């Protein structure tokens, strides 16, 4: 039977489609083979894990694994650590995603401290819950015993810190949990996220709403609003192709950009970001002081140290600096390094927080100036030794306040 005109056109189109798909599959296979060969014999792929200490590797694997989200979310601006993403033997979370035991009411003769902050306060890199800042501080208080000879007979430190937290999320956690936990003291260990890691947050959002937004949710809209179903489907398809197809990444390189990179502005210079964040940081100090005082607690702000203020860096710490100064300059590279070595990012805080409404401030920026041991596993995350030093500094401040 003779094919009709339209059947003939359909046949040719079908053949063309098969040829395109088949050619694409062959090209994909060839590119995968070349990539495997080149990775093994031509060049070495640079991974940040290669530059970070062995004790930090479990944490890097967890952070870089996107087979599941590292967080569980509530749509009020809070992150809770995804309990399915824990690190066996090193990170133990309670039933609502905080690092530590289940929350319980405070005993009448119990000294209780709540710790707020981001990943450094949460103690990324610690070998166990016992070697986090919270774990060390609780142990130091009990072992030393000087604060447990009078009105207090025991002590506990509750870790309310979360990875990627900023003061905005700390304030919400404080408002939600202080009435139940009833601590006498609330310690904030913050500064890096607010002054440095915020360098791609929208300046307009910061100034207009006076918040630190959750970067990974910027641009989020309800699925059923407008044409969002189609938009989300296109975006998911793009990310899937960019992740799994070498051909797509080669011919359309912009599709391989970070999902966050599409929605966040270019990073600000560190000097501009420090100037932008200073007033906001102080505003939150007042807010945290008010919330803590309203719950019968005393708030102390501990300003974080960084590797840039440690003159005696070890070989492992030198590799960390090489990674973030040269190979992965996500926070500004050498410009940020020079700025932080030569001046304090907390100058504005000290210049504008003299009155009691801002609470107590303890600057740990230069805590490790004289240390020669391995302290840093990243620009701000510490070894067990480093976290113990921070906890000891907190304890000394506590003793000073209780004289």
Rosetta blueprint (number, residue, H / E / L):
1 X L
2 X L
3 X L
4 X L
5 X H
6 X H
7 X H
8 X H
9 X H
10 X H
11 X H
12 X H
13 X H
14 X H
15 X H
16 X H
17 X H
18 X H
19 X H
20 X H
21 X H
22 X H
23 X H
24 X H
25 X H
26 X H
27 X H
28 X H
29 X H
30 X H
31 X H
32 X H
33 X H
34 X H
35 X H
36 X H
37 X H
38 X H
39 X H
40 X H
41 X H
42 X H
43 X L
44 X L
45 X L
46 X L
47 X L
48 X H
49 X H
50 X H
51 X H
52 X L
53 X L
54 X H
55 X H
56 X H
57 X H
58 X H
59 X H
60 X H
61 X H
62 X H
63 X H
64 X H
65 X L
66 X L
67 X L
68 X L
69 X L
70 X L
71 X E
72 X E
73 X E
74 X E
75 X L
76 X L
77 X L
78 X E
79 X E
80 X E
81 X E
82 X L
83 X H
84 X H
85 X H
86 X L
87 X L
88 X L
89 X L
90 X L
91 X L
92 X L
93 X E
94 X L
95 X L
96 X L
97 X L
98 X L
99 X E
100 X L
101 X L
102 X L
103 X L
104 X L
105 X L
106 X L
107 X L
108 X L
109 X L
110 X E
111 X E
112 X E
113 X E
114 X E
115 X E
116 X E
117 X E
118 X L
119 X H
120 X H
121 X H
122 X H
123 X L
124 X L
125 X L
126 X L
127 X L
128 X L
129 X H
130 X H
131 X H
132 X L
133 X H
134 X H
135 X H
136 X H
137 X H
138 X H
139 X H
140 X H
141 X H
142 X H
143 X H
144 X H
145 X L
146 X H
147 X H
148 X H
149 X L
150 X L
151 X L
152 X L
153 X L
154 X E
155 X E
156 X E
157 X E
158 X E
159 X E
160 X L
161 X L
162 X L
163 X L
164 X L
165 X L
166 X L
167 X H
168 X H
169 X H
170 X H
171 X H
172 X H
173 X H
174 X H
175 X H
176 X H
177 X H
178 X H
179 X H
180 X H
181 X H
182 X L
183 X L
184 X L
185 X E
186 X E
187 X E
188 X E
189 X E
190 X E
191 X L
192 X H
193 X H
194 X H
195 X H
196 X H
197 X H
198 X L
199 X L
200 X L
201 X L
202 X L
203 X H
204 X H
205 X H
206 X H
207 X H
208 X H
209 X H
210 X L
211 X L
212 X L
213 X L
214 X L
215 X H
216 X H
217 X H
218 X L
219 X L
220 X L
221 X L
222 X L
223 X L
224 X L
225 X L
226 X L
227 X L
228 X H
229 X H
230 X H
231 X H
232 X H
233 X H
234 X H
235 X H
236 X H
237 X H
238 X H
239 X H
240 X H
241 X H
242 X H
243 X H
244 X H
245 X L
246 X H
247 X H
248 X H
249 X H
250 X H
251 X H
252 X L
253 X H
254 X H
255 X H
256 X H
257 X L
258 X L
259 X L
260 X H
261 X H
262 X H
263 X L
264 X L
265 X L
266 X L
267 X L
268 X L
269 X L
270 X H
271 X H
272 X H
273 X H
274 X H
275 X H
276 X H
277 X H
278 X H
279 X H
280 X H
281 X H
282 X H
283 X H
284 X H
285 X H
286 X H
287 X H
288 X H
289 X H
290 X H
291 X H
292 X H
293 X H
294 X H
295 X L
296 X L
297 X L
298 X E
299 X E
300 X E
301 X E
302 X E
303 X E
304 X L
305 X L
306 X L
307 X H
308 X H
309 X H
310 X L
311 X L
312 X L
313 X L
314 X L
315 X H
316 X H
317 X H
318 X H
319 X H
320 X H
321 X H
322 X H
323 X H
324 X H
325 X H
326 X H
327 X H
328 X L
329 X L
330 X L
331 X L
332 X L
333 X H
334 X H
335 X H
336 X H
337 X H
338 X H
339 X H
340 X H
341 X H
342 X H
343 X L
344 X L
345 X L
346 X L
347 X H
348 X H
349 X H
350 X H
351 X H
352 X L
353 X L
354 X L
355 X L
356 X H
357 X H
358 X H
359 X L
360 X E
361 X E
362 X E
363 X E
364 X L
365 X L
366 X L
367 X L
368 X L
369 X L
370 X L
371 X L
372 X L
373 X L
374 X L
375 X L
376 X E
377 X L
378 X L
379 X L
380 X L
381 X L
382 X E
383 X L
384 X H
385 X H
386 X H
387 X H
388 X H
389 X H
390 X H
391 X H
392 X H
393 X H
394 X H
395 X H
396 X H
397 X H
398 X H
399 X H
400 X H
401 X H
402 X L
403 X L
